Amino acid sequence: MLRRIAFISAVVLLAALAVLFTALNRQRFDVDLLIAQVPVSSGLALLIAFAAGLLAGALWRSNWIARLLAERGRLRHALRLAEARRPSATDTQIDAG
């Protein structure tokens, strides 16, 4: 529960900082988007570029994360097979007694 509250607080704080950053950087210029020119403030342009970079980095690392999760699943499966193969503690006590 505390982790969720901390995450929500961090997101709200980042959103507030983004709004403040955008409000303080009001210089406007045109951004050429191949088919149209869009007037945008410098603060908003920087925030969009930062968010796009964050998403691109997350997508780039998602392949690595998927491989780690697959490896974890493979290791869990191998552990279950190994535990099923070895005799349990009660079986060895019955054989010894």
MOUR-V850442 format. One record per backbone hydrogen bond with DSSP energy under -1.0 kcal/mol. CO is the residue of the C=O (numbers start at 1). NH is the residue of the N-H. If there is no record, write none. Layout:
# MOUR-V850442
((CO	NH) (CO	NH))
This chain:
# MOUR-V850442
((1	5) (2	6) (3	7) (4	8) (5	9) (6	10) (7	11) (8	12) (9	13) (10	14) (11	15) (12	16) (13	17) (14	18) (15	19) (16	20) (17	21) (18	22) (19	23) (20	24) (21	25) (25	43) (27	42) (29	40) (31	38) (33	35) (36	33) (38	31) (40	29) (41	45) (42	46) (43	47) (44	48) (45	49) (46	50) (47	51) (48	52) (49	53) (50	54) (51	55) (52	56) (53	57) (54	58) (55	59) (56	60) (57	61) (58	62) (61	65) (62	66) (63	67) (64	68) (65	69) (66	70) (67	71) (68	72) (69	73) (70	74) (71	75) (72	76) (73	77) (74	78) (75	79) (76	80) (77	81) (78	82) (79	83) (80	84) (81	85) (82	86) (88	92) (89	93) (90	94) (91	95) (92	96) (93	97))
